[in-house]
Amino acid sequence: MSDRPSHRGTLRIGSGRRVLDLPLIAWLTVIWVLLWGTLSWANLVNGVLVAVVVCLAFPLPAVDLGLRLRPLGILRLVACLLYDMYSSSLSVTRQIFTRGPLRAAVVAVPLRCRSDLMLTSTAVAVSNVPGGSVIEVRRATATLFLHVLDADDPGAIAAARRSVWRTEELVARAFGTAEDIALAARPAPEEEQSP
Amino acid sequence: MNALAETADLIGALLLFLGCLQSLLGVIGMLRFPDVLARSHAATKPQTLGMLLVLAGVALRLRHGIDLGTLALIAFFQFLTGPVASHLVARSAYRTGQTGSRGLLRDDLDPQLSDEEQR
């Protein structure tokens, strides 16, 4: 399998063009077994076969994501997200039942990390937490545009931006490379320029 | 052992109830909020938390290894796909100008989009 002449479709795993992505195959197999709901050799073997066929039929471009899995960071991220979801869904509940003048705002939040993975996972994490939903992402400047409910409250916009930056740092410590973590640990780009 | 199982059942039932309540709140918010963008707040997020609570409740009642894995998988995909859908809705709502009759208090995105159109 290692050194056959490489043309399209060969199973070259190694230094050259990687056709079969082993972590991806493992992940697909795990999903397959979980969906069937029983761990047996038949399921496992079928899962691997299906995963290999899927990877060959729908080849993905080889992308270096720069993904690192840091268990401690992931635990911290999950704990903080759960707490955020709980506390801010209380505040969304309050907004639902106070029939006040709800005026929203669209706020730009420049991120400190530039990698695609950090941008994507920060956006996903932010939009799972009530209080700000992402309506636009600028990849070139790594900027998220958030829709913030209840922007009448003077502190709300600043608070939303601070919470995005905090989420970014947590995400970097969970999935980022050392470089990402160093970037995310810097002070926030420009604190609130308008009054 | 039996007492433990009963406690788990009870907590599971409680979590199921809380999860349903949370999802109900999301629906009420959707009915009460005025425009698409505000509604997408109420439609997507309380529901994600509600879903997590329901899954935790179900997990406490099932208490079986591989079922827990399947539930974790559901939570993972819920967490990953929800934002994509809500982002697409919010993005098209914003671009078609459905930002509510009272307008936005502050808008950082509009100048950037206008800049691009001029170029």
HADDOCK unambig.tbl for C-alpha pairs under 7 A between the chains (distance, minus, plus):
assign (segid A and resid 34 and name CA) (segid B and resid 66 and name CA) 6.68 0.50 0.50
assign (segid A and resid 34 and name CA) (segid B and resid 69 and name CA) 6.33 0.50 0.50
assign (segid A and resid 34 and name CA) (segid B and resid 70 and name CA) 5.22 0.50 0.50
assign (segid A and resid 35 and name CA) (segid B and resid 70 and name CA) 6.45 0.50 0.50
assign (segid A and resid 37 and name CA) (segid B and resid 66 and name CA) 6.12 0.50 0.50
assign (segid A and resid 37 and name CA) (segid B and resid 67 and name CA) 6.60 0.50 0.50
assign (segid A and resid 38 and name CA) (segid B and resid 66 and name CA) 6.87 0.50 0.50
assign (segid A and resid 85 and name CA) (segid B and resid 49 and name CA) 6.73 0.50 0.50
assign (segid A and resid 89 and name CA) (segid B and resid 46 and name CA) 6.12 0.50 0.50
assign (segid A and resid 96 and name CA) (segid B and resid 29 and name CA) 5.24 0.50 0.50
assign (segid A and resid 96 and name CA) (segid B and resid 32 and name CA) 6.75 0.50 0.50
assign (segid A and resid 103 and name CA) (segid B and resid 104 and name CA) 6.33 0.50 0.50
assign (segid A and resid 103 and name CA) (segid B and resid 105 and name CA) 6.14 0.50 0.50
assign (segid A and resid 104 and name CA) (segid B and resid 104 and name CA) 5.42 0.50 0.50
assign (segid A and resid 104 and name CA) (segid B and resid 105 and name CA) 5.98 0.50 0.50
assign (segid A and resid 105 and name CA) (segid B and resid 104 and name CA) 5.04 0.50 0.50
assign (segid A and resid 105 and name CA) (segid B and resid 105 and name CA) 5.05 0.50 0.50
assign (segid A and resid 105 and name CA) (segid B and resid 106 and name CA) 4.82 0.50 0.50
assign (segid A and resid 105 and name CA) (segid B and resid 107 and name CA) 5.90 0.50 0.50
assign (segid A and resid 106 and name CA) (segid B and resid 106 and name CA) 6.01 0.50 0.50
assign (segid A and resid 106 and name CA) (segid B and resid 107 and name CA) 4.64 0.50 0.50
assign (segid A and resid 106 and name CA) (segid B and resid 108 and name CA) 5.87 0.50 0.50
assign (segid A and resid 106 and name CA) (segid B and resid 109 and name CA) 6.72 0.50 0.50
assign (segid A and resid 107 and name CA) (segid B and resid 107 and name CA) 6.29 0.50 0.50
assign (segid A and resid 107 and name CA) (segid B and resid 108 and name CA) 5.41 0.50 0.50
assign (segid A and resid 108 and name CA) (segid B and resid 108 and name CA) 5.59 0.50 0.50
assign (segid A and resid 108 and name CA) (segid B and resid 109 and name CA) 6.85 0.50 0.50
assign (segid A and resid 124 and name CA) (segid B and resid 80 and name CA) 6.87 0.50 0.50
assign (segid A and resid 124 and name CA) (segid B and resid 83 and name CA) 5.82 0.50 0.50
assign (segid A and resid 127 and name CA) (segid B and resid 83 and name CA) 5.73 0.50 0.50
assign (segid A and resid 128 and name CA) (segid B and resid 45 and name CA) 5.94 0.50 0.50
assign (segid A and resid 128 and name CA) (segid B and resid 79 and name CA) 6.89 0.50 0.50
assign (segid A and resid 128 and name CA) (segid B and resid 83 and name CA) 6.40 0.50 0.50
assign (segid A and resid 129 and name CA) (segid B and resid 45 and name CA) 6.36 0.50 0.50
assign (segid A and resid 130 and name CA) (segid B and resid 41 and name CA) 6.61 0.50 0.50
assign (segid A and resid 130 and name CA) (segid B and resid 45 and name CA) 5.39 0.50 0.50
assign (segid A and resid 133 and name CA) (segid B and resid 41 and name CA) 6.72 0.50 0.50
assign (segid A and resid 134 and name CA) (segid B and resid 87 and name CA) 5.97 0.50 0.50
assign (segid A and resid 135 and name CA) (segid B and resid 87 and name CA) 5.59 0.50 0.50
assign (segid A and resid 135 and name CA) (segid B and resid 90 and name CA) 5.28 0.50 0.50
assign (segid A and resid 135 and name CA) (segid B and resid 91 and name CA) 4.80 0.50 0.50
assign (segid A and resid 136 and name CA) (segid B and resid 91 and name CA) 6.24 0.50 0.50
assign (segid A and resid 145 and name CA) (segid B and resid 109 and name CA) 6.80 0.50 0.50
assign (segid A and resid 149 and name CA) (segid B and resid 38 and name CA) 6.72 0.50 0.50
assign (segid A and resid 151 and name CA) (segid B and resid 105 and name CA) 6.97 0.50 0.50
